[in-house]
């Protein structure tokens, strides 16, 4: 049974499909001693080399996708060591990146599902399956998300219901689903939760409040799809999604989840029975995790 080579390489975590297509055009992928092209198909017995390294044996193993949730701190770059924070402050080039904080995965690498800049913070989802990352990025305009913003409200009598849920940003009119005052904060700082029908609207959330003359010190993504940032997940830490949550992401992406590899080594309890895998507990947090 044949399969498109760039999709297979992405499924095994070598990169995203778009990246691998570019590698092919640059001559970095060799199929049976010839430069591979986008659209080439892989069949059992084919030999594949990427950047001079034979990856054929890796493709013979059923890929088990890994997906994790990471609580990204503001100012931490995901991969590149450059960029700027809101306000124009440069990112420290010596700052530890998100990828440097994560465990290494043999024969694969972590790919961000919901892309973030260095100045962004909150729920960052990463996977070893390039197909999944690509599909969810393409569908970001139809995936709901939620953010919490810490806003400077000089007037203690300020009524959040007076806020419009529509803002003009980047030559677009953006409408949010809801804005809720969730309290907290100190002094004149208050937290607001903003629900959006589309992901990748962090900058627009900031613009929503600033257009009303309100200062914003932080915007944190707390939900992507149905996955909420756990309140007990500290900044700079990660947690694996449980199988049900991973399947839900594949359904959201319109993809069939790869089957888990059989015959692996399983943990066993003191009675010799196979132990159940630990599952992540994602709670419905109303305020950002600390």
N, C-alpha and C positions, 0 to 999 in steps of 0.2 A: 504493500500500500504506500503510495507516494504522498508527499506533503510539501508545501512550499518551503523552501530552505530558510528564507528570512523569518518566517513564522516559527519554524522549529527552533532556530537559534535563539529567538526571543523568548520562547517558552522555557528554554533551559537557562535563561538568565544571563546570556552573554551581552545583551543590550536590548534597547527598544527596537521595534520593527523599523521605525524611521531611521534610527542610527545604523542598523545593519544594512538597510538599503543603500545608505550613503557609503558605507564601507565597501559594498559590492561595486559601486560605481567608481570607487577609488582603487579597486584592484586588491583590496585587503582580504577578500574571501576567495578561497580556491576550492573548486568542486571537481574532483577527479582530475587533478593536475591542470585545470583550466580556470581562468578567472570567472567567478560566478556572477550572474546578472539577476537583478530583481525579476522574480517570476520563475526562476529555475526551481525545479522540484527535486526533493531528496528521496531516494529509495534505499532500502536495506542493501548494504554492500558498498554504498558510495563512500568516498573518502573526502573529509572536509577539513580544511586548514584555515585558521583565522590568524592573521598577523604572524604567520610562520609557525604557529602551534597547531598540531593535529588535535582536533576536538571530536574525532569520530566516535571514540569510545564513550564520550559523555552523552552523545545523542542516542545511544542504545539503551540508556536507563530512563525509565519513566520519571518525568520531572514532577516533583512534589512542590507546588508553589508555597512560598512563605509570605505572609503579610504581617506587618507589625504596625502598631500605633506608637508614635514618638511625640513627646511633649516638647516642642521646639521652643527654646528661649529666644527672646528678641535679641537681634544682633549676631546670632550664630549663622554663618553661611552654611548652606546645604552641602555644597561641593566646592565651588570656586571660592578663592580667597580674596575676592574683590567685591565692591559694591558700596552702597551708601544707605544709611538709615534715614528715616523721616527727619527732615530738618537739615540734611546735607552732611551729617557727620560720617566720615569714612569708616568702613569696617576695618578692624585691626587685621592686617595680613597674617599675623601669627595666631589668630583665633582658631580654636579647634573646630573643625567642621562637624556637621551632623554625621556624615559617613564615617568619620574617625571615631565617633562615639558608639557606633553599632558593631555587633559581632560580625566577624568575617563569615562568609558563606562559601563553602568549597565549590569551585567551578561556576560561580554565579556572582552577581553583584546586586546591591540594593538600588532600586529605581523609585523615584518619588511619584506618587499617584496624583496628589494635589500639590502642584508646584508652589513653592514659597521662595520669597526673596529673603535676604539676610535680615531685613527689618521686620519681617512678619513673625508671628508667634502662634503657638497653640497646637492643634491637632494636625500632625503630619503623618500621612499614611505612606508606607513604603512596601514594595514587593520585589521578589526575585523573578517574577513573570513579566517579561517585557510586553507580551500581548495585553495583559490586564492593565498595565500602566498606560499603554497607548490608547486603549479603548475608553478608559475612564477619563483621560485627558480630553479626548475628542468629544465626550459627552458632558463636559463640565458645564456647558450652558443650560443643561436640562437637569442637573443634579442639585437638589436643595442643600443649603448650608446655613449655619447659624454662627454668629459672632457676638462677643461681648465687648463693649467699649467702656473705658473709664473716662468720664466726661467731667470737665470743670463747669459746675452750675453755680454761678455767683448768687443767684436768688434761691434761698431755701424753699420758697413757695412755688418753685417752678413746676408746672404741670406737664408731664410727659405726653399727655394726650393731645397737646397743642402742636406736637411735632408732626410735620408732614412725612409721609413714607416715600416720597418721590424726590429725587435729586437729579440735577443735570451734571453729568460727569463724563469727561473724555468724549465730548460731542455725542453723548447718548443720554436718553432719559431713562433712568433706572428706578424701578418701583420695588420696594421691599414689602414683604408679606406682613410684618408686624414689628413694632418697637415697644419693648416692655421695660419699665423702670424696675430693676431687681434690687435696688438699694445697695447697702454695703458702702465701702469706701470710707474715707476720713475727711472731715471738714466739708469743703464744698465739692469734693469728688464723689461722683455717684456712678454706679454701674448700670448699663443698659444692655439688654439682649436684643439683637436684631436678627430676624429670620429673613432669609433670602431664598427665592425660588431657584437661584442659580449660584454656583460656586464661583470662586475667584472674584469676589466683590469687596475685598478688605479695604482697598483704597477708597472705594465708593462709600463705604460705611463712615470712614473718617470725613469725607466730603459732605456727607449728609448732615453731620452735626456742625461742622465748621461753617456750612452755608447759613446756619442759624446763629452764627456768632459765638458758638460754644467751642471751647478748647478741648482737644482729645489727646490724652497722654498714652493710651494703649488701645489696640484693637487685637483681639485674640480670637482665632477660629476655634469653635468648640463643637462643631458638628459637621460631618460630611455624609450626605445621604442619611442613613439612619444610625450612623455610628457617632456616639457622643464622646467627648474627651472625658476620661474618668477623673473624678475629683481627687482620687488617691494616687494618681500618676504624677510624680514630681517632675518639675522641669528638668530636661536633660536626660530623662529615662524613657525606656521603651517597654512595650508589652506585646506579646504575640496575640493575634486574633484567634478566636476559637474556630473550629471547622464550620459551624453554622454561619458565623460572620463572614468567613472567607467565601462561602457559597453565595451569600447574599451579594457580595461585591461582584462576583462573576455574573450573577443574574442582572445586576445593575448595568454591567458592561455589555450584556447581550452575548456572553461567551459561555461555553461549556467548561466547567472546572476540570483540570487534569486529574486523572485518577491517581491516588496515592500509590507509591511503589510497594509491592508486596514482598514479604520475606525479610523485612528489616528486623533490627534488634529492638525489642520492646522492654520497657521497665516492668518488673514483676514485684508483687508484694511479698510479704514474709511467708505467705502460704504457697507461693509459686504461681499464683494467678497473674494474668496480665493486668497491669495497673492502668486505670483510666488516665488519659492525658489531662493535664491541668488546663482549665479554660479561663480565658480572660473574663473579668467581670466588668462590663461597661455599664455604668450607671447613668441615669438621666440627670446630669448636673445642671443646676440653674446658674451657677457662678463658675468661674474658671478654677481649675485645679491649682493647688498651691505648691 
